[in-house]
Amino acid sequence: MVRAAMGSFDSLNPFIIRGDPASGLTAFGGLPFDTLMVESPDEPFTLYGLLASGIRLDPDRRWMEIDLDSRARFHDGSQVTAEDVVTTFETLETQGSPMYRAYYADVTDVEVISPFTVRFEFSEHNSRELPLILGQLPVLSARDIKRRDMTRPTLDPLMGSGPYRISTVQPGQRIVYQRDDDYWGKDLPVNRGRYNIDRLIFDYYRDPSVALTAFRAGRVDLRIETIARNWMTGYDFPAAREGLIQRIEIQDHTPAPMQGFVMNLRRDVFKDRRVRQALGLAFDFDWLNRNLFYGLYSRTHGFFDHSSMEAKGLPDDAERELLAPWRDQLPEEVFNTPLPIKAPQALRPRLKEALELFRKAGYDVRNNRMVNQKTGQPLRFELLLNSSGIERMALPMVRNLARLGIEVNLRTVDSSQYLVRLRQFDFDMTTTVIAQSTNPGNEQREYWGSEYADQPQSRNLAGIASSAVDDLVNHIIRADSRKALDTAASALDRVLRWGFYVIPQYHSPVTRLAYWKKIAMPDQNPEYGLDPDSWWIDPQKARQINARQE
């Protein structure tokens, strides 16, 4: 199965910030790496043993022991042992992405109990999901780790124990994963019916339109279509008319991701909340959806849209109890103004409201330029992008801001430069996507926590440093019931929305999938996302399609 990947890659180490890892590799391993436990895409957050054959959890949740399956083998044939688990954990926490330090912050110690048993000690007030988070730990070979510098990008594949090996690497162009016929876990119940495709290939393209052309020509087998114009107009070609292409829309039951323009609070221009609110009013979603997106998108309002965690109306008593200690630090609207935030639908009154906010923040329009009333300095900033496709969506907002006398320099750079600048917080405004699970937890520290506001390479792009936000994140992490989690997440959602740190854009309520019919999949899709590991290639249809293409 061949898929298209965009941009480039220069590393096979997905566990660090440096470098751009290849498709098929993730912060939790990916195709070549087994984890201690494995999720079910049909359940919100339930894990089953993979490398782990047994688990013991202290009734007071102060420790957990994991027994490893003695049959587990790395790709070089060596056994997976407790030493590998401990070495991996310590390496990720000390040399890996800051994400791991946030995830594992409540682990106080990890030790080898026996060759196949590892023990994790927890802090007193730890997250209830911590055992599950540890279950997601990808396990690397300790011997392989010790022979290399794990802080550097590499094109030498790391040793894993998963169902696929990396077989071919053409940096920036192609990566090929070959199914391991000797995969130790192929007969485990959690793996039955999975990993059916012999070779998984990711071909890299610089331009989305070229990738679509490759799909039409049969050089790419599958597309997750994220461009509305393509979905509506791009699939009228001979193979599609002959019925060789399948297009489906799969309902998404996870919280809508927050895609938006994020403002860097480390820059003086964005420190005033009224300025951030005013800038958001220049984003005209209705015009974009009507003129560019064929009405296929929904406006994103908050950070947990379409879930029980979404903040709505006024805070209830439980929310107020969490918010009350921080009343003097939070905007009054958090307590007395219902959500969603009301704004005029038409552009002209939106810009009029924005102009009034700018004036209250100390700005005025002089000679058609928005300037600081005291210093006379113009209000200008750079919008950093990494895709020409996003320019099309950003330009209308840039034009609207120009009507207010605000100069926005639209700058599009290649993916490598973009990643370097983000990791160093070297931007004024950029785009971001913050995906939330149905069970948010420790990752919220890195998204919003004060300790990550000035830590290079963290995911706190906005630079939020708020004691109130830190406290609400801790309530999410330590929630002991679904109701408590929903309440804490809703309170955080409310505070972040009234902080105007992000200009929300839009989301699709469905995943749009187009594929050549040689790909087959189960009749029923899982509840919480796609599961391509359960797909297979239909030999008869593959022969028919290949004959046509020849």
N, C-alpha and C positions, 0 to 999 in steps of 0.2 A: 504494500500500500504506500503510495507516494503522496506526501502532503507538501504544501508550500509554506515556507517560513519567510518572514520579511526581515530585511536588513542584512545582518552579518553575524558571525560569531568568531571568537578567538580563544575560547577556553573550554575545557571539558571538566572544569571544577566549578560546580554550581553552588558551593557552600560558602563562598567568599564574595565580597563586594567587587573586588577588582576583576576586570575582564567581562566579556559578554558571553555567557554560557550557551552552548548549542541547544536547539530545541530537542525535547525528549528528556532533558535534565532539569531538575527543579531543586529548590532549597530542601526538599524532603526526599531527595534522591532521584527519582525518575526510573526509567526503564531498566538500567543495569543494577539497581540497588534494592535489596529487600529491607524492610523496616521491621521493628519488633512485632508490631501488629498492623492490621490492614483495615481500612474503613469499608463499609458497605454503602454504595451510592443510593441505596433505597432506604436508608435510615439517617436521621439527623446527625447523630454523633455516637455511633456504636462501633467498637473495634473488636476484631477477632484475632487470635494468635496467628502469627506468620513465622518469624524466627522464634517467637516465644511459644513454648509448649505448656507453660504453667505460670500462673500469676498469684501472688499472695499479697493482699493489701491489709495493712494494719487497720483494725476497726476505728481507731482514732485518727487514721489517715496521716500518720507521722512517718511511715516508711512503706516501701513496696519492694518485693523481691520478684525477679523474673527468672524462670528456668528456660534455657535455650534448648531448641530441638537439636539433639546430638547428630542428626542426619544432615544438618545445614552445612553447606560447603560454599566457599568462594569459588570464583571462576578458575583459580589455579589448583583447585582440588583440596585446599587446606580447610580444616574445620573452622566454623564460626564459634568463637569462645567468649567467655565473660570478659577476658582481657580486651578483645576487640571492641566490645560495647563500651567499656570504661575509657579506652583510648579515644574512641570516636567522640564520646560525650565531652571529654576534657578538651579535645582538639577543637571541636565546634565552638565550645564556650569561650575558649581563650584566643583562637585564631580565626574563627569564622565570622560571618556577618553579625552585626549587633543584634539582629533578630533573635539569635539563639540565646544571648544573654538575657534578653527580655523574657523569652519563653521559659527558660530554665532558672529564673531568678529565685524561685522558692525551693530549689534543690540544694541542700546544704552539704551533701556528701554522696559519693558513689564509690562502691568498692566491690572487689571480687570476693565472693563467698566460697565458691568452688569453681572448677574449670568451666562449668556450664550454668552457674547461678550468679546473678549480679543483684546488688541491693542499693536502692536509692533512699536517702534520708531526706525528709521534708522539713521546712520551717513550720513553726507553730500555726501561723495564719496563712495557709497555702490555698491555692485555687483548688476547687473540687474537681476541675477537669485536668489537673496536673498528671494523674496517672495515664489519662488518654493522650495528653501531649507527649509524654515520654514514649508511649506506644508508637508514635509517629517517627521516632528516631531512626534515621537510616544508619545502618551499621557498615563501617568500612573495615578493611583489613589493617590491624595494628602494624603488622610488618610492612605493609605498603606505605602507611602514613609515615613511619619512621625513616623511610628512605628518601623522602621528598620534602620540599618546602611547601607546606599546605597554605601559605599565605599568598602564593603567587598563582596566576593563571597558568594553565598547562594544556598541551595537546597530547599528553601521555595519559591515556585513560586510567582513572582510579579503579582499584580493585573492588568489585561488588560481588553480590551473590544472587542477583535478580534474574528474571526470565530472559533478558536480552543482554548480549554483549555488543560493544561498539566494534564494528568490523571495518568501516571505511570512514576516513576523515579527510575532507578537502576544505581547509579553513575558509570560512566565509562563503562557501558554495554548497556543500553537501555533507550530510552525516547519515550513515547507514547503521541500523541496529539489526543484528542477526539473532534470531531466536536460538536459545541454548538448548539443544536436544537433550543434554545431560542435566538440565536444571533440577536441582535437588527437590524443589517444592512443587513440581508439576502435578503430583497426585494428591496434594493436600486438598481437603474439602473446600477451602476458601479460593482455590485456584482452578477448580473443575470448570471446564467450559471457557476458560480465559486464555489469553496469549495464544491465539490460534493462527496468527499471521507470521509467516516465516521471516520476511524482511520488512522493516519499517524504515522508510526513506524520507528525509526532510531536505528538499531542494530550496535554496535561498534565492529570493528575488528582491530587487531594489525598489520596484514599482508595483503597486497593487494591481494596476491595469494589465501589466505583463503577466502577473500571476494568474489573473482571470483568463487571459488568452491561453496560457498553458493548460488550464483546466479544460477549456473548450476543445483543445487539440488532443486531450487525453494524456497529457504528460503529467498531470496531477489528478489524483483519484477522488479527492475529498476537499470541500471548502466549508468552513464556518463563515458565513457571509455576514459581515458587519457593516457593509455599505448599502444603505437603503436604495440608492439609485441602481446599483447592480442587481439587487433582488427583484426590482420591478421591471428592469429593462435589459439586463445583461444575460439572460438565459434563453433568448430566442435564437437558437442556432440549430443546424441540422440534427445533431445527435440528440438534442433535447426534444425536437419535434418527432424524432423516431422512437421516443420513449426509452432511450438508453440512460437518461439522467433522472434521478429521483430528487425532488425537493420537498423538504418537510419542515414544519415549525414545531419545536418542542417547548412546551410550557415550562417556565422556570419557577420553581417553588422555593428558591433561596432568597434572602433579602436582596433587593436591587443594589447593585454596586454604586458607590458614589463616584461618578465621573464628573470632573469639574475643573475649573481654573483655580489653582491654589496660589495664594498670595504669601510671599515670604516676609514674615513679620520682623525679620532681622533688618529689613530695609525701612528707613524712616517714613517713606511715603505711605506705608500700609499700617502704621502703628495706630492710627485713629480709626475706631470702629465705624464711625460715620462715613469715612472715605471708603472703607471696604463695602459697606452697605450700598453706597451710591454707585460704585463700580458695578455691582451685581445688577442694578436696575438697567444697565445698558445692554444686558444680554437678553435678546428677544427670541425666546424659545418658540413662540407661536409662529413667527415669521419663518424661522428655520424649518420647523416641522412641516409647514404648509408649502414652502417653496423649494426646499432641498431634500426633505426626508419622506415625501409622499405620505405624511401623516402616520408613519409607522412607529414613532417613538412616543414615550410618555415623559413628562417633566419629572426630574428628580428633585425632591424637596429636602430630604434629610439623609442621614447616614445608616438608617435601618428601614428604609421604605419597604412596604409590602411584607411586614412581619409584625409579630406581637410586640416587638421592641420599639416600634416607631412612635415618636412623640406626637400626640394629637390633642387639640383643644388646650385647656388649662391643665396644669399639673394636679394630679389627685393627691389625696392626703399622704400616701406613701412616698410619692415623689417629693412633696413639699418637705417631708421630714428629712430627706437626704439633702435637699437644697438649702434648707434653713440656715445651717451654720455658715454658709458662704454668701448670705444675702448682701452684705456690704461690698462684696467683690464682684457680684454678678449684675448684669443689666436688669433694670426693673421689669422689662418686658418678659423675662424668664418666668416671673411669678404672675403677672396680671394680663398678659396678651396671649390669646389662643394661637395655636398653630393649625394649619400652615400660615406663614407670614403673608399678609395680604399686600398686594401691589397692583397698580393699574395694569390692565391687560394691553391697552393700546400703547404704542411706543412714546408718543408725544407727552402724555401725562407722566409716563415713567421717567422720561428725561427731565421733566419739570421738577418732579420729586427729588431726583438725583441732584439737580442743581441747588435745591434748597439745602440738602444735606451737606454738599460741598461748602456752601456759604457758612453753615453752622460750624464746620470743621476749620474755618479760617481761610477759605479760598474764595476767589472772585474771578470773573472773566474780564480781562482787559485786552483790548486789541485782538479779540477772538482767541485768546489764550487763557487757560485756567492757571492762575498764579496764586502763590501764597500772599495773603493780604499784608503780612509784615515784611517779608523778605523780597517779594517780587519774583521768587523763583518759580518757574513753570512746573506744573505737575506732569511729569512724563515718566515712562518706565518701559522696560523691554518684556515682551511676551515670548518666551523660549519654547520652541516646538521641535519635534524630531520627525515630523511626517508632513509632506506636502498635502496629504488628504485632510489633515486637521486645519490647515490654513483656510480652506474653503468654509469651514464652520466658524473660524475665529474672525475672519475679515469683517462680517457684518457688525460684530461688537466693536471692533476697532473703528469702523466708520461712525458708529453711534457715539463713541467717546470723542471722536474728532469734532462732532457737532457741538460738544460741550467745551471744546478747546483743549482737550487732553491729547497729548501726543503719545502714541504707542508704537514702539519699534517692533515689528514682527520679525523674529529671527528664527530660521529653520536650520538646524545643524544635523550632521550625521549622527547615527546612534551612539558611536563611541564617544564623541565629544559631548553629546547630550548626557550620557551616564556619568561622565567625569564631572560635569558641571553640577548635576543634581547631587552627587555624593559629597561635593564640597559646598553645597548650598549657594552656588554661584549663579543665581537667577533672581529676577524680580517676581515674575509670575510665570507659571507653566501649567501644563495639564497633568492631572493625576487620575488614577482609578484606584479606589479603596474598596476592595471586595470584603464583605462581611459574611461569616458563616452563620448558621442558625444558633450557634453557641459561642459567642465572642468571649474571649478570655485574655490570657497573658499578652497576646499580640497587641492589645490596646495600649499597653505601656509604651511600645515603640512608636505607635501611631501618634499619640498625644502627650506622652509623659514629659515632665519638665527635665528629667535627667537625660533625655534624648534630644532636647531642643537644640543644643549646640554640640552634639556628638556627631562628627562627620560620618557619613555613610548611613545614618539612621533613616527611618521612614517617617520621622516627624518633619516633613518638608516645610510645613507652615511655620515651624519654630514656636509652637504653643508652649508656654510655660505658665501654668495656672494651678495654684493649690487646689482650687475647686475641681478642676478637671482631674487632677491626680487622685483626689479622694473618690470621685465617682468611678474612675477606672478601678480603683481598689475594691469598691463595692461590687463591680461586675465580676472581678476575679474571684472574690470570696463569697459570692452568692451561694446560698445553700438550698435554693429551690428555684423552680422555673419562674415563679411569680417574682421572687427577689431579683432574679436576673433581668426579667423584663422591666421591672421598675427602675433598676440602676441604669440599664441601657437607654431607656426612655429619657431619664433625667440627663444623661450625657448627651444624647441626641439633641435635646432641647437647648442645652448650654452651648454646644457647638454651632447650632443653627443661628442662635442669637449673637454669636461671636462673629459671624460673617467671615470666617477664615477661608471659605471656599465659595466660588460661584457655581452652584450646581448646574449641570447641563441636562442630560437626558439618559434614558435607558430603554432597552427593549424588553417587553414582558415575555419574549420567546427567544429561543436560540434557533437561528435559521441555518439549515444544513442542506448542502447540495452535494451529491455524490454519484459517481458512475455505478450502475446497478450490479456490477460484479461484487460490490461490497454488500454483505448481508449482515443483518443485526436482529436481535430478539424482537418479537412483536410488540412488547411493552417496554418503554424506556423507564429507567429508574426515576425515583421521585426527586432526587437532589442532584441532577446534573447528568451529563453524558458519561457513557461508560465504554469508550472505544476498545478497552481490553477484552470486551465480550463479543466484539465483531469478528467476522471471518470473511474469507474470499470464496464466492461461489464458483467452482471450477468451470462449469458449463457456460455460465454467463461471461466469465473471464475470457474463455476461448472465443466466444462469439464477438465480444467487443474488440479483442486483440486482432481478430481476422478483419473486422471492419476498418480498424485504424491502419492496418498494413495496406 
